[in-house]
Amino acid sequence: MVHEYPWLENVWRGLQASMAAQRLPGAVLLQSDADLGVEVLVDAFAAALLCKTYPDQACGFCHSCDLVKSNNHPDLHRILPEKEGKAIGVEQIRHCNRLTQESSQLGGYRLFIIEPAEAMNESASNALLKTLEESGEQCLFLLVNRDKKRLLPTIVSRCQQWTVTTPDLNAAVEWLRQQGVKDVAKDLLKLSHYSPLQAKAMAQAGGVAEYQKLEALFLSVLTQPWGDITELVSLIQTSSQRNLTWLWYLLSDAQKAAFRLDSQDLLFGSQTLSHYPLIRLHSAMESLTQLMQQLRTFPGLNEELLITNWIIEIREALCL
C-alpha cells in the first residue's frame, strides 16, 4: 500500500533502513499534514517492526503478521482519544508506562502508537516524558503528529523525526491522472489543500463544479449591484468552513494576480478580482480570516448573519 502513494516513499525507505540496521530509537515522531495517507505508512511500519520473518518489511503470512492484520497483536498498542475531538489523558499514558515494564508477549518489540500526538493534554505529555525515560528494552513509541508546535519541545527532542511532505504540483497532477481523474486542473489541488487524496475525492464527488458555482456567484455579488447575497450565503452555509476557505484562496490569488506573480495554480476568478485596489483585497481576506476563526471558536454564533455582514462589508469596501 505504501508504494501506491509515492510521497510516502522517502520516509518509508528511511524507516526500513533503520529497522534493517537495528538502529531504531526509543521514540519516533512522524510529522504529516492531514490527508496524505500517513495511516498507511503507520500500518506498514507496525507490521514490519513486529514481523518475525523479515527485518524491514512484513512477510504477511507469519503468526505475528496474522495478529497485526486482525488487530489482535498483544505487543501493538494504539493510544487514541477516547472520543473524537477529546484529549489523550494522563491515565492512558501511565498505562503505557506500566506496559513497558512488562515482558513482550511474543518476544519482540512492543510498539505504542500515539495518534494524534498533539491531542495529549499537559499532564499526559509530562507523563510521556517520564515513560520515555523509563521504558524497557525493545519498546518503541511512534508519535503521529499534525502540529509539532503543540508538542512539548522536550518530547520532540527525544524523538527521531520524520516528515511526510506534500508532493510537488506536477507530481501530484501526474498521480491524479494515473488514478483516472480526468481533466486535472492544478487549482483542484489548491482547493484540496494540496492533498492528492483529497483532490481525488473532491473530483469524484463533483467538488470542482461546486467550487465553480461558488466562485461565479461570489463574483456576481461583488461586481453587480443586483447580485443575490441571500443565495450566496445559503450556498456558503452548505459547508461553511470549506466554502469560506475556498473564498480565502480566491482572494489570496487575486492579490498574487495583481502583483503579476507567475503561479501555475491561480484560481480562474482571481483575474477578475485583481482589478480591485490591492489594499482592499488584503483587508477583505483579513476580515475573512477573522470570520472563519470566529465560527470555529464559537460554533453557537449566528453563522448566517455573520457571513451576510462580511459579504456586505467587503462589497461596499471594494466598490468604493
Buried (B, 14 or more C-beta within 10 A) or exposed (E): EBEEBBBBEEBBEEBBEBBEEEEBBBBBBBBBBEBBBBEBBBBBBBBBBBBEEBEBBBEEEBEBBEBBEEEEBEBBBBBBBEEEEEBBBBEBBBBBBEBBEEEBEBEBBBBBBBBBBBBBBEBBBBBBBEBBEEBEEBBBBBBBBBEBEEBBEEBBEBBBBBEBEBBEBEEBBBBBEEBEBEEBBBBBBBBBBBBBBBBBBBBEEEBBEBBEEBBEBBBBBBBEEEBEBEEBBEBBEEBBEBBBBBBBBBBBBBBBBBEEEEBEBBBBBBEBBBEBEEEBBBBBBEBBEEBBEBBEEEEEEEBBEBBBBBBEEBBEBBEE
